[in-house]
Amino acid sequence: MIERTEPTGRRERKKAATRQKIADTALRLFLERGYDAVGIRDVAAEADVAVTTVFAHFASKEALVFEQDQDFEQRLVHAVTGRAPHEALVPALHREIRALVHHCTADGAAPIWHMIETSPALRQYEETMRLRHAESLATAIAADAAVTVDGRPQHSTTACRTIARFAIDAFTLAREAADPDLALDEIFRMIEAAWNTAGTGGHPATPAGR
């Protein structure tokens, strides 16, 4: 289960509760009636809020389906920036991606993914979201890998962006696999080999700890 950062203060808790109520209501309506058959006004009416309130929390109808978008992005970045001082990068990413996959393949998730996969608008939104997550992750990896060896960066910007894309793709591949954990183990063995080989200009490197 993905833990969230609990908002502090009464106003923040109330705001978070309203946002969650809107998202839960939207998802229920989408699954009951079909994504295309439900509009923002329907969601607002069912959640007993104004349309402007819905848009205050969600930039688009598609965003209602991916309401944990920012939470996931922050967790991916934190897997890099918040890991233990001597923990290698790739295992930390592996652990976080595994947690996200478990969350997104839990009981009851299948109808949601079916809705996403059968909606061109939702598929496009998800693709854009994953690319954004990959860029945020790449930025964190690049900052983390900026330690130099003999005056040379351990990893190039291209290597950091590539590994970030691989990690994001690992989520999708594992989520669709019959055995997600086995798939992740296989994928991350390849990711670690690529990351180590890319270190110090393409020569094998030790795992990138901090």
MOGIPE-V993117 format. One record per helix or strand. SS is the DSSP state (H for helix, E for strand). FROM is the first residue (numbers start at 1). LEN is the number of residues. If there is no record, write none. Layout:
ss,from,len
SS,FROM,LEN
SS,FROM,LEN
//
This chain:
ss,from,len
H,10,24
H,35,3
H,40,8
H,51,7
H,61,5
H,69,13
H,89,16
H,110,8
H,120,25
E,148,2
E,152,2
H,157,20
H,180,23
//
